[in-house]
Amino acid sequence: MIRRLTPGQLVIASHNQGKVREIRDLLSPYGVEPVSAGELGLPEPEETGTTFAENALLKAQASAAGSGLVALADDSGLIVDALGGMPGVYTADWAEQATYEGGPGRDWYMAMGKVEGKLVALGSDAARTARFVCTLAIAWPDGHHQIYEGKVEGELTWPPRGTLGFGYDPVFVPQGHQQTFAELDPAAKHAMSHRADAFAKLVAEALT
Ligand code: IMP
């Protein structure tokens, strides 16, 4: 049976500041009090799934079990048609490298360059169409869960443009627009993004 979220605490099962900020903004009208997994000191599980839904569920269930609270996780990524859907579930991994003395870090410019390099290698005819996809999973401490999926179509541009947003935003131009997600006002991005699309489905089913 479908469950609804009741006002009160909800763990955002993410350690990604950009995502946490966007999810907080999207939840702010609904009387839920989001606290992040990072703030609660919950460990970040390894994303061993091969689909966005598996990974979102893995993260939500780990936070629900660790906190005893309802948890919401987002697994998202960039799907590039000409690259057979890559980087897909490996979107974050493509940015992974040892940038700091103390451990691994993420270098988004390197990751965007990697995508661009592969597109250029395919030749000038290669399609530049891509989409961001987002899967949201809500997990309750008793094991119940609900999943919502969203997407936004667009094209990849080069060089990167804009300083807003996060991740691959500077190279993604949503369909029907000229500006990248990193140039658009955050409110405009929130109105059309893959996360907003998934969120609208979550709100329709679990929050209204
Ligand atoms: P994960 O869901 O934590 O595995 O990471 C997915 C990755 O996809 C993020 O770290 C970003 O690089 C990328 N991504 C997801 N959503 C967005 C977005 O809205 N803008 C830019 N990049 C995104």
py3Dmol code that shows the C-alpha trace and the ligand (Angstrom):
import py3Dmol

protein = """\
ATOM      1  CA  MET A   1       0.000   0.000   0.000  1.00  0.00           C
ATOM      2  CA  ILE A   2       1.194   3.510  -0.844  1.00  0.00           C
ATOM      3  CA  ARG A   3       2.333   5.526   2.179  1.00  0.00           C
ATOM      4  CA  ARG A   4       2.419   9.253   2.672  1.00  0.00           C
ATOM      5  CA  LEU A   5       5.121  11.283   4.388  1.00  0.00           C
ATOM      6  CA  THR A   6       3.936  12.853   7.628  1.00  0.00           C
ATOM      7  CA  PRO A   7       5.296  16.193   8.903  1.00  0.00           C
ATOM      8  CA  GLY A   8       8.443  15.724  10.962  1.00  0.00           C
ATOM      9  CA  GLN A   9      12.005  14.618  10.505  1.00  0.00           C
ATOM     10  CA  LEU A  10      13.223  13.084   7.292  1.00  0.00           C
ATOM     11  CA  VAL A  11      16.793  12.054   6.568  1.00  0.00           C
ATOM     12  CA  ILE A  12      18.202  13.063   3.206  1.00  0.00           C
ATOM     13  CA  ALA A  13      20.426  10.084   2.510  1.00  0.00           C
ATOM     14  CA  SER A  14      23.165  11.985   0.711  1.00  0.00           C
ATOM     15  CA  HIS A  15      26.593  13.411   1.446  1.00  0.00           C
ATOM     16  CA  ASN A  16      26.495  15.524  -1.731  1.00  0.00           C
ATOM     17  CA  GLN A  17      26.031  19.178  -0.663  1.00  0.00           C
ATOM     18  CA  GLY A  18      24.585  20.200  -4.037  1.00  0.00           C
ATOM     19  CA  LYS A  19      21.912  17.520  -3.919  1.00  0.00           C
ATOM     20  CA  VAL A  20      21.094  18.148  -0.247  1.00  0.00           C
ATOM     21  CA  ARG A  21      20.615  21.856  -0.980  1.00  0.00           C
ATOM     22  CA  GLU A  22      18.296  21.155  -3.923  1.00  0.00           C
ATOM     23  CA  ILE A  23      16.255  18.548  -2.033  1.00  0.00           C
ATOM     24  CA  ARG A  24      15.875  20.917   0.957  1.00  0.00           C
ATOM     25  CA  ASP A  25      14.548  23.613  -1.394  1.00  0.00           C
ATOM     26  CA  LEU A  26      12.126  21.197  -3.020  1.00  0.00           C
ATOM     27  CA  LEU A  27      10.854  19.945   0.376  1.00  0.00           C
ATOM     28  CA  SER A  28      10.606  23.323   2.092  1.00  0.00           C
ATOM     29  CA  PRO A  29       6.895  23.934   1.339  1.00  0.00           C
ATOM     30  CA  TYR A  30       5.757  20.613   2.872  1.00  0.00           C
ATOM     31  CA  GLY A  31       6.442  20.819   6.613  1.00  0.00           C
ATOM     32  CA  VAL A  32       9.083  18.071   6.623  1.00  0.00           C
ATOM     33  CA  GLU A  33      12.272  18.819   8.527  1.00  0.00           C
ATOM     34  CA  PRO A  34      15.124  17.462   6.448  1.00  0.00           C
ATOM     35  CA  VAL A  35      18.361  16.516   8.131  1.00  0.00           C
ATOM     36  CA  SER A  36      21.182  15.114   6.051  1.00  0.00           C
ATOM     37  CA  ALA A  37      22.919  11.769   6.531  1.00  0.00           C
ATOM     38  CA  GLY A  38      26.166  13.744   6.796  1.00  0.00           C
ATOM     39  CA  GLU A  39      24.791  15.869   9.666  1.00  0.00           C
ATOM     40  CA  LEU A  40      23.716  12.694  11.517  1.00  0.00           C
ATOM     41  CA  GLY A  41      27.138  11.099  10.971  1.00  0.00           C
ATOM     42  CA  LEU A  42      25.599   8.165   9.075  1.00  0.00           C
ATOM     43  CA  PRO A  43      28.026   6.196   6.913  1.00  0.00           C
ATOM     44  CA  GLU A  44      27.765   6.425   3.123  1.00  0.00           C
ATOM     45  CA  PRO A  45      27.053   2.954   1.707  1.00  0.00           C
ATOM     46  CA  GLU A  46      28.905   1.757  -1.364  1.00  0.00           C
ATOM     47  CA  GLU A  47      26.773   2.125  -4.488  1.00  0.00           C
ATOM     48  CA  THR A  48      26.987  -1.443  -5.733  1.00  0.00           C
ATOM     49  CA  GLY A  49      23.736  -1.455  -7.746  1.00  0.00           C
ATOM     50  CA  THR A  50      23.620  -1.491 -11.527  1.00  0.00           C
ATOM     51  CA  THR A  51      20.521   0.712 -11.815  1.00  0.00           C
ATOM     52  CA  PHE A  52      19.614   4.124 -10.421  1.00  0.00           C
ATOM     53  CA  ALA A  53      16.711   2.569  -8.506  1.00  0.00           C
ATOM     54  CA  GLU A  54      18.915  -0.059  -6.835  1.00  0.00           C
ATOM     55  CA  ASN A  55      21.420   2.568  -5.743  1.00  0.00           C
ATOM     56  CA  ALA A  56      18.775   5.015  -4.502  1.00  0.00           C
ATOM     57  CA  LEU A  57      17.150   2.244  -2.460  1.00  0.00           C
ATOM     58  CA  LEU A  58      20.468   1.089  -1.061  1.00  0.00           C
ATOM     59  CA  LYS A  59      21.229   4.615   0.204  1.00  0.00           C
ATOM     60  CA  ALA A  60      17.714   5.264   1.567  1.00  0.00           C
ATOM     61  CA  GLN A  61      17.566   1.904   3.373  1.00  0.00           C
ATOM     62  CA  ALA A  62      21.015   2.390   4.925  1.00  0.00           C
ATOM     63  CA  SER A  63      20.002   5.798   6.329  1.00  0.00           C
ATOM     64  CA  ALA A  64      16.587   4.557   7.527  1.00  0.00           C
ATOM     65  CA  ALA A  65      18.214   1.614   9.309  1.00  0.00           C
ATOM     66  CA  GLY A  66      20.973   3.800  10.782  1.00  0.00           C
ATOM     67  CA  SER A  67      18.673   6.569  12.049  1.00  0.00           C
ATOM     68  CA  GLY A  68      15.304   4.919  12.731  1.00  0.00           C
ATOM     69  CA  LEU A  69      13.770   7.733  10.649  1.00  0.00           C
ATOM     70  CA  VAL A  70      12.171   7.817   7.213  1.00  0.00           C
ATOM     71  CA  ALA A  71      14.910   8.454   4.640  1.00  0.00           C
ATOM     72  CA  LEU A  72      14.919   9.888   1.142  1.00  0.00           C
ATOM     73  CA  ALA A  73      17.723   9.197  -1.328  1.00  0.00           C
ATOM     74  CA  ASP A  74      18.439  10.442  -4.813  1.00  0.00           C
ATOM     75  CA  ASP A  75      20.447   8.530  -7.356  1.00  0.00           C
ATOM     76  CA  SER A  76      20.997  10.461 -10.507  1.00  0.00           C
ATOM     77  CA  GLY A  77      23.243  10.719 -13.483  1.00  0.00           C
ATOM     78  CA  LEU A  78      23.874  11.789 -17.006  1.00  0.00           C
ATOM     79  CA  ILE A  79      22.952   9.568 -19.953  1.00  0.00           C
ATOM     80  CA  VAL A  80      24.704  10.430 -23.204  1.00  0.00           C
ATOM     81  CA  ASP A  81      23.069   8.805 -26.238  1.00  0.00           C
ATOM     82  CA  ALA A  82      26.189   8.668 -28.428  1.00  0.00           C
ATOM     83  CA  LEU A  83      28.104   6.970 -25.599  1.00  0.00           C
ATOM     84  CA  GLY A  84      25.558   4.155 -25.279  1.00  0.00           C
ATOM     85  CA  GLY A  85      24.062   5.691 -22.139  1.00  0.00           C
ATOM     86  CA  MET A  86      27.337   6.278 -20.318  1.00  0.00           C
ATOM     87  CA  PRO A  87      28.331   7.568 -17.798  1.00  0.00           C
ATOM     88  CA  GLY A  88      24.882   6.570 -16.427  1.00  0.00           C
ATOM     89  CA  VAL A  89      25.097   5.010 -12.968  1.00  0.00           C
ATOM     90  CA  TYR A  90      28.842   5.722 -13.073  1.00  0.00           C
ATOM     91  CA  THR A  91      28.355   9.501 -13.467  1.00  0.00           C
ATOM     92  CA  ALA A  92      29.890  10.325 -10.094  1.00  0.00           C
ATOM     93  CA  ASP A  93      32.694   7.765 -10.573  1.00  0.00           C
ATOM     94  CA  TRP A  94      33.894   9.494 -13.742  1.00  0.00           C
ATOM     95  CA  ALA A  95      34.830  12.461 -11.558  1.00  0.00           C
ATOM     96  CA  GLU A  96      36.669  10.374  -8.997  1.00  0.00           C
ATOM     97  CA  GLN A  97      40.378  10.910  -8.595  1.00  0.00           C
ATOM     98  CA  ALA A  98      42.917  11.413  -5.856  1.00  0.00           C
ATOM     99  CA  THR A  99      43.002  15.206  -5.805  1.00  0.00           C
ATOM    100  CA  TYR A 100      43.748  15.740  -2.137  1.00  0.00           C
ATOM    101  CA  GLU A 101      46.562  14.445   0.003  1.00  0.00           C
ATOM    102  CA  GLY A 102      44.103  12.903   2.478  1.00  0.00           C
ATOM    103  CA  GLY A 103      42.038  10.883   0.037  1.00  0.00           C
ATOM    104  CA  PRO A 104      39.859  10.837  -3.020  1.00  0.00           C
ATOM    105  CA  GLY A 105      38.077  13.875  -4.374  1.00  0.00           C
ATOM    106  CA  ARG A 106      35.836  14.712  -7.275  1.00  0.00           C
ATOM    107  CA  ASP A 107      36.921  16.756 -10.220  1.00  0.00           C
ATOM    108  CA  TRP A 108      33.897  17.731 -12.288  1.00  0.00           C
ATOM    109  CA  TYR A 109      35.937  19.531 -14.933  1.00  0.00           C
ATOM    110  CA  MET A 110      37.904  16.374 -15.532  1.00  0.00           C
ATOM    111  CA  ALA A 111      34.657  14.383 -15.750  1.00  0.00           C
ATOM    112  CA  MET A 112      33.042  16.820 -18.193  1.00  0.00           C
ATOM    113  CA  GLY A 113      36.245  16.733 -20.245  1.00  0.00           C
ATOM    114  CA  LYS A 114      36.164  12.947 -20.300  1.00  0.00           C
ATOM    115  CA  VAL A 115      32.629  12.952 -21.750  1.00  0.00           C
ATOM    116  CA  GLU A 116      33.598  15.629 -24.274  1.00  0.00           C
ATOM    117  CA  GLY A 117      36.771  13.743 -25.274  1.00  0.00           C
ATOM    118  CA  LYS A 118      34.773  10.602 -26.001  1.00  0.00           C
ATOM    119  CA  LEU A 119      32.225  12.571 -28.050  1.00  0.00           C
ATOM    120  CA  VAL A 120      34.942  14.301 -30.063  1.00  0.00           C
ATOM    121  CA  ALA A 121      36.598  10.937 -30.693  1.00  0.00           C
ATOM    122  CA  LEU A 122      33.343   9.761 -32.318  1.00  0.00           C
ATOM    123  CA  GLY A 123      33.574  12.568 -34.884  1.00  0.00           C
ATOM    124  CA  SER A 124      31.631  15.730 -35.580  1.00  0.00           C
ATOM    125  CA  ASP A 125      28.478  13.801 -36.554  1.00  0.00           C
ATOM    126  CA  ALA A 126      28.082  12.291 -33.088  1.00  0.00           C
ATOM    127  CA  ALA A 127      24.731  13.207 -31.515  1.00  0.00           C
ATOM    128  CA  ARG A 128      25.116  15.525 -28.537  1.00  0.00           C
ATOM    129  CA  THR A 129      21.731  14.626 -27.057  1.00  0.00           C
ATOM    130  CA  ALA A 130      21.727  13.611 -23.414  1.00  0.00           C
ATOM    131  CA  ARG A 131      19.445  13.482 -20.420  1.00  0.00           C
ATOM    132  CA  PHE A 132      19.779  13.781 -16.701  1.00  0.00           C
ATOM    133  CA  VAL A 133      17.794  11.155 -14.856  1.00  0.00           C
ATOM    134  CA  CYS A 134      16.873  11.063 -11.193  1.00  0.00           C
ATOM    135  CA  THR A 135      15.473   8.247  -9.097  1.00  0.00           C
ATOM    136  CA  LEU A 136      14.164   9.086  -5.648  1.00  0.00           C
ATOM    137  CA  ALA A 137      13.686   6.331  -3.080  1.00  0.00           C
ATOM    138  CA  ILE A 138      11.864   6.755   0.222  1.00  0.00           C
ATOM    139  CA  ALA A 139      12.600   4.045   2.784  1.00  0.00           C
ATOM    140  CA  TRP A 140      10.791   3.555   6.070  1.00  0.00           C
ATOM    141  CA  PRO A 141      12.618   1.889   8.996  1.00  0.00           C
ATOM    142  CA  ASP A 142      10.270  -1.133   8.763  1.00  0.00           C
ATOM    143  CA  GLY A 143      11.486  -1.902   5.211  1.00  0.00           C
ATOM    144  CA  HIS A 144       8.633  -0.363   3.172  1.00  0.00           C
ATOM    145  CA  HIS A 145       9.843   1.721   0.219  1.00  0.00           C
ATOM    146  CA  GLN A 146       8.560   3.801  -2.685  1.00  0.00           C
ATOM    147  CA  ILE A 147      10.404   4.852  -5.855  1.00  0.00           C
ATOM    148  CA  TYR A 148       9.927   7.809  -8.232  1.00  0.00           C
ATOM    149  CA  GLU A 149      11.754   8.498 -11.518  1.00  0.00           C
ATOM    150  CA  GLY A 150      12.258  11.738 -13.431  1.00  0.00           C
ATOM    151  CA  LYS A 151      14.266  13.025 -16.390  1.00  0.00           C
ATOM    152  CA  VAL A 152      15.147  16.140 -18.361  1.00  0.00           C
ATOM    153  CA  GLU A 153      16.203  16.059 -22.017  1.00  0.00           C
ATOM    154  CA  GLY A 154      18.965  18.289 -23.363  1.00  0.00           C
ATOM    155  CA  GLU A 155      22.219  18.625 -25.289  1.00  0.00           C
ATOM    156  CA  LEU A 156      25.847  18.780 -24.261  1.00  0.00           C
ATOM    157  CA  THR A 157      27.826  21.919 -25.034  1.00  0.00           C
ATOM    158  CA  TRP A 158      31.538  22.695 -24.878  1.00  0.00           C
ATOM    159  CA  PRO A 159      33.288  24.560 -23.265  1.00  0.00           C
ATOM    160  CA  PRO A 160      31.511  24.504 -19.880  1.00  0.00           C
ATOM    161  CA  ARG A 161      29.548  27.680 -19.043  1.00  0.00           C
ATOM    162  CA  GLY A 162      28.235  29.086 -15.765  1.00  0.00           C
ATOM    163  CA  THR A 163      29.019  28.864 -12.072  1.00  0.00           C
ATOM    164  CA  LEU A 164      25.671  27.916 -10.516  1.00  0.00           C
ATOM    165  CA  GLY A 165      24.450  24.393  -9.761  1.00  0.00           C
ATOM    166  CA  PHE A 166      26.847  21.462  -9.427  1.00  0.00           C
ATOM    167  CA  GLY A 167      28.312  18.443 -11.176  1.00  0.00           C
ATOM    168  CA  TYR A 168      27.813  18.404 -14.945  1.00  0.00           C
ATOM    169  CA  ASP A 169      25.506  21.473 -14.965  1.00  0.00           C
ATOM    170  CA  PRO A 170      27.960  23.696 -16.945  1.00  0.00           C
ATOM    171  CA  VAL A 171      27.782  21.449 -20.050  1.00  0.00           C
ATOM    172  CA  PHE A 172      24.063  20.615 -20.027  1.00  0.00           C
ATOM    173  CA  VAL A 173      21.663  22.781 -22.038  1.00  0.00           C
ATOM    174  CA  PRO A 174      18.057  21.721 -21.383  1.00  0.00           C
ATOM    175  CA  GLN A 175      15.828  21.327 -24.430  1.00  0.00           C
ATOM    176  CA  GLY A 176      14.245  24.608 -25.540  1.00  0.00           C
ATOM    177  CA  HIS A 177      16.866  26.766 -23.776  1.00  0.00           C
ATOM    178  CA  GLN A 178      20.160  28.416 -24.686  1.00  0.00           C
ATOM    179  CA  GLN A 179      21.684  28.610 -21.215  1.00  0.00           C
ATOM    180  CA  THR A 180      23.307  25.714 -19.373  1.00  0.00           C
ATOM    181  CA  PHE A 181      21.951  24.490 -16.031  1.00  0.00           C
ATOM    182  CA  ALA A 182      24.881  26.324 -14.426  1.00  0.00           C
ATOM    183  CA  GLU A 183      23.851  29.639 -16.042  1.00  0.00           C
ATOM    184  CA  LEU A 184      20.131  29.370 -15.315  1.00  0.00           C
ATOM    185  CA  ASP A 185      18.754  30.762 -12.088  1.00  0.00           C
ATOM    186  CA  PRO A 186      18.425  27.877  -9.560  1.00  0.00           C
ATOM    187  CA  ALA A 187      14.651  28.452  -9.442  1.00  0.00           C
ATOM    188  CA  ALA A 188      14.482  27.957 -13.210  1.00  0.00           C
ATOM    189  CA  LYS A 189      16.533  24.761 -12.959  1.00  0.00           C
ATOM    190  CA  HIS A 190      14.303  23.490 -10.136  1.00  0.00           C
ATOM    191  CA  ALA A 191      11.228  24.077 -12.267  1.00  0.00           C
ATOM    192  CA  MET A 192      12.411  21.764 -15.065  1.00  0.00           C
ATOM    193  CA  SER A 193      15.103  19.424 -13.747  1.00  0.00           C
ATOM    194  CA  HIS A 194      15.097  15.626 -13.581  1.00  0.00           C
ATOM    195  CA  ARG A 195      14.986  15.987  -9.792  1.00  0.00           C
ATOM    196  CA  ALA A 196      11.949  18.291 -10.017  1.00  0.00           C
ATOM    197  CA  ASP A 197      10.236  15.803 -12.340  1.00  0.00           C
ATOM    198  CA  ALA A 198      10.814  12.913  -9.915  1.00  0.00           C
ATOM    199  CA  PHE A 199       9.831  15.184  -7.034  1.00  0.00           C
ATOM    200  CA  ALA A 200       6.532  16.155  -8.648  1.00  0.00           C
ATOM    201  CA  LYS A 201       5.661  12.452  -8.801  1.00  0.00           C
ATOM    202  CA  LEU A 202       6.715  11.965  -5.168  1.00  0.00           C
ATOM    203  CA  VAL A 203       4.668  14.986  -4.067  1.00  0.00           C
ATOM    204  CA  ALA A 204       1.592  13.832  -5.984  1.00  0.00           C
ATOM    205  CA  GLU A 205       1.709  10.410  -4.335  1.00  0.00           C
ATOM    206  CA  ALA A 206       3.288  10.897  -0.915  1.00  0.00           C
ATOM    207  CA  LEU A 207       2.949  14.543   0.127  1.00  0.00           C
ATOM    208  CA  THR A 208      -0.388  15.975  -0.951  1.00  0.00           C
TER     209      THR A 208
END
"""
ligand_1 = """\
23
IMP
P 25.125 9.832 -7.416
O 23.643 9.908 -7.631
O 25.529 10.272 -6.069
O 25.675 8.525 -7.849
O 25.795 10.928 -8.348
C 25.262 11.269 -9.564
C 26.097 12.336 -10.209
O 25.358 12.784 -11.361
C 26.302 13.582 -9.396
O 27.383 13.510 -8.544
C 26.502 14.615 -10.502
O 27.764 14.587 -11.033
C 25.584 14.138 -11.590
N 24.336 14.874 -11.440
C 23.188 14.439 -10.891
N 22.261 15.412 -10.889
C 22.871 16.491 -11.441
C 22.434 17.813 -11.680
O 21.305 18.236 -11.384
N 23.350 18.607 -12.248
C 24.599 18.218 -12.577
N 25.064 17.017 -12.342
C 24.193 16.145 -11.785
"""
view = py3Dmol.view(width=600, height=400)
view.addModel(protein, "pdb")
view.setStyle({"model": 0}, {"cartoon": {"style": "trace"}})
view.addModel(ligand_1, "xyz")
view.setStyle({"model": 1}, {"stick": {}})
view.zoomTo()
view.show()
